[in-house]
Amino acid sequence: MYTLKTSADFDSAHFLSGYEGKCSNIHGHRWSVEIEVGSDRLNQEGQTRGMIVDFSELKHALASIVEELDHCLIIERGSLRGKTYEALKEDGFRIIELDMRPTAENLAKYMYDRMSEQGYMVVKATVYETPNNCASYSEV
């Protein structure tokens, strides 16, 4: 199998609702995402002959996803009291609500799914919460 890997970074805040420890408080990260795509065959015609996909196309697809999450507060749906949520929104804060706890593990699967929805055969998605700590998701 041939594989390609690209990466992108974004900055955002999150907290872990129901967690006992520092991560229960809102805090930020410089997240780094790696996406690996694969194929058993290379394209045989056109501009992408000899490639799985053009790197610039792959990078653009990943960049469009991480751009949505850049400089925002990522929360699990329903994890903030209604008044708190409304006050933050009223003050202009950008909040992304997900149907999952925003852990590195869940964000890895989120990235895997989002890239797969765009038609890529994703082999693995890895999300670094810090330079030394990451989580990966694959279906193999």
N, C-alpha and C positions, 0 to 999 in steps of 0.2 A: 504494500500500500504506500502511496505517495502522501506526504503530509506537508502542510504549510502552517506556520504559526505567525501571528501578529499580536501586537499589544497596544493598549491605550490606557490612559490614566484619567482620573477625575477626582475632584475634591468634594466631599459631602459630609454631613453630620448624620448621626443616627443614635439610637439608644435601644437597649434591650428591655422591653417591658417584662416585669416579673422576674428579672435577674437580680440576684443578691450580690452586689459588688460594684466596682467602678463603672462598669458598662451599663448600669441602670441610669446613669446620667447622660445627658446629651453631650456628645463629643464628636470630634471630626477625624477624618482619615484622608490620606492621599492614597486612594484605591488604585490598584493596578490590575488590569484585566488582560489575560492571555487567552486567545482563542486558537485552537488547532483544528484545521479542517483536513479532510482526507478524501482520496479517491483511488480506486484500483486502476484507473485509466487516466491518461492525459488527453487533453483536447487534441484532435487530429487536424483541425482546419482553422483558418482565420488567424486573427491577431493573437489569440491565446493558444496557438498550436504549440504543443510541448509543455503546456501548463495545466494545472488544476483550475486555477482562476488567476486573474491578474491581481498582484499584491495590492495595487492601488484600489481596486474594487473591494477587496476584502477589508482593507484598512478603513475605507469610507463607510462600509456597513457597520463595523464595530464602533467607529467614531460617532455615528448617528445615534447609537444606543447610549453610549457613555455621556454624550452631550445632554441627553434628557435628564441624567442623574447628577450632572455637575452643579456645584454650588447650590445645594438644596438640603432640606432635612428629609431623610428617608425614614418613614415610620411604618409600623404594622398597622393595618386598618383597625380602628377602634382602640388604639393604645393610648390615645390622649383623651382627656375629658372634653366634652363638646365645647365648653366655654374656653378652654385653653386653645383648642384647635381653631375656633373662630377668632379669638384674639390674635393669634399668630397670623392667620390669613388676612385679617383686617389691617394688620401692621405691614402687610406686603411680603411676608415670608413665603418662599416657595416650598411647598410640602408635597412630597411624592408618597402616596399611600399604596402599600403593597399588601397582598393577601397572605403575607408570611412575615415572620420575624426577620429583620434585616441583618442576618448573620452572614459571614463570609461564605458558609456552606450554601445557604439559600440563594445568595447573590450569584454564586457560581452556576447553580442550576438555572436561575433566571437568565443569565447571559447565554447559556447553552440553548435554552428554549427560544430566546429571541433571535439568535443567529440561525437556528434551525428553521424558524418560521420564515426567514428570508431565503430559504432554499439551499443553505449550505449543509454539507454533510459534516457536522461537527463531531470531532473525535473526542475533544476534551475542552472544558472551560475551566480556567483557574483564576481565582480572585485573591489578590494579596491585600490584606488589611494593613499590614506593615511590611517593610522590606524582608522580614524574616518569617512571617506567618501568613500562610495561604491555605485555601481550601480549593479542591478540584471536584468537578462533576463530569462523569462520562457514563455512557450507557453500555459499555463493554465490560 
